[in-house]
C-alpha cells in the first residue's frame, strides 16, 4: 500500500507522513482482527519521505503493538 495524501494534497502539514503511516498500520491491524484482510501489509514510500521518517520511533511503535 502506498503512503498517499501528503504531497500534492498538501496534507503533510496537517497529517505528517509518520502519523499517516501509523494510522495505516493501526487500520490494518484493527480490520484484521475482525476478518483476515491479507497475509501481510507492505507499505511503499517515496525515498525522500522514507529519509524523513524517525525510523527508531517507528520501530518502537511497531514493537509496542506486539502481543505480550
For each residue, the residues with C-beta under 8 A, 3 or more apart:
1: 24 41 42 43 44
2: 43 44 45
3: 6 17 20 21 24 43 44 45 46 49
4:
5: 9 11 15 20
6: 3 9 11 12 15 16 17 20 49
7: 10 12 46
8:
9: 5 6
10: 7 13
11: 5 6 14 15 20
12: 6 7 15 16 17
13: 10 16
14: 11
15: 5 6 11 12 19 20 23
16: 6 12 13 19 20
17: 3 6 12 20 21 45 49 52 53
18: 21 22 53 54 57 58
19: 15 16 22 23
20: 3 5 6 11 15 16 17 23 24
21: 3 17 18 24 25 43 45 53 58
22: 18 19 25 26 58 61
23: 15 19 20 26 27
24: 1 3 20 21 27 28 41 43
25: 21 22 28 29 41 43 61 62 65
26: 22 23 29 30
27: 23 24 30 31
28: 24 25 31 32 37 41
29: 25 26 32 33 65
30: 26 27 33 34
31: 27 28 34 35 37
32: 28 29 35 36 37
33: 29 30
34: 30 31
35: 31 32
36: 32 39
37: 28 31 32
38: 41
39: 36
40:
41: 1 24 25 28 38
42: 1
43: 1 2 3 21 24 25
44: 1 2 3
45: 2 3 17 21 49 50 53
46: 3 7 49 50
47: 50 51
48: 51 52
49: 3 6 17 45 46 52 53
50: 45 46 47 53
51: 47 48
52: 17 48 49
53: 17 18 21 45 49 50 58
54: 18 57 58
55: 58 59
56: 59 60
57: 18 54 60 61
58: 18 21 22 53 54 55 61 62
59: 55 56 62 63
60: 56 57 63 64
61: 22 25 57 58 64 65
62: 25 58 59 65 66
63: 59 60 66
64: 60 61
65: 25 29 61 62
66: 62 63
67:
68:
